[in-house]
Amino acid sequence: MGKLITEPNIPDPDGFYEELVGLHEGLTEAQSAAVNARLVLILANQVGDREVLSEAMEAARKAAENGIDRQEG
């Protein structure tokens, strides 16, 4: 169906990043991991396109294996 968007697509990406980091303030490592997992599932449901989700998981895995901190197009 869809295709993974790899170009910047969030208005105010710096503000979003700041909010995302702030989401974890005051949480334990376990709580932070749980928040991340819940957020991933909520956003995956919002995307709803299984093909795009699979592409995103593959891109995230490759970035982690290559030590890349952000998605490259």
C-alpha positions in Angstrom: 0.0 0.0 0.0 2.1 2.9 1.3 5.8 3.6 1.3 8.0 4.6 4.3 8.6 8.3 4.4 12.3 8.9 5.1 12.5 12.6 4.5 11.7 15.0 7.4 7.9 15.2 7.8 7.3 16.6 11.3 6.6 20.3 11.8 9.0 21.7 14.4 11.2 18.5 14.6 13.4 20.1 17.3 10.3 20.8 19.5 9.1 17.3 18.9 12.5 15.8 20.0 12.5 18.0 23.1 9.0 16.8 24.0 10.0 13.2 23.4 13.1 13.5 25.6 10.9 15.2 28.3 8.5 12.3 28.2 11.2 10.2 29.9 12.2 12.7 32.6 11.9 11.2 36.1 11.2 7.7 34.9 13.2 4.6 35.8 14.9 2.7 32.9 12.1 0.1 33.0 9.4 2.8 33.0 11.1 4.5 30.1 11.3 1.3 28.1 7.6 0.7 28.8 6.7 4.2 27.6 8.7 3.6 24.4 7.0 0.3 23.8 3.5 1.8 24.3 4.4 4.7 22.1 5.5 2.5 19.3 2.3 0.4 19.5 0.1 3.5 19.6 1.9 5.1 16.6 1.9 1.7 14.7 -1.8 1.6 15.1 -2.1 5.2 13.8 0.0 4.3 10.7 -2.0 1.1 10.2 -0.2 0.1 7.0 1.6 -3.2 7.7 4.0 -2.8 4.7 5.1 0.7 6.0 5.5 -0.7 9.5 7.7 -3.6 8.2 9.8 -1.1 6.3 10.2 1.1 9.4 11.2 -1.9 11.5 13.8 -2.9 8.9 15.2 0.6 8.7 15.4 0.9 12.5 17.2 -2.5 12.8 19.7 -1.6 10.1 20.4 1.8 11.7 20.9 0.1 15.1 23.3 -2.5 13.5 25.2 0.2 11.8 25.3 2.5 14.8 23.3 5.3 13.1 21.4 7.6 15.4 18.9 8.9 13.0 17.1 7.6 9.9 19.0 8.2 6.7 17.1 8.5 3.4 
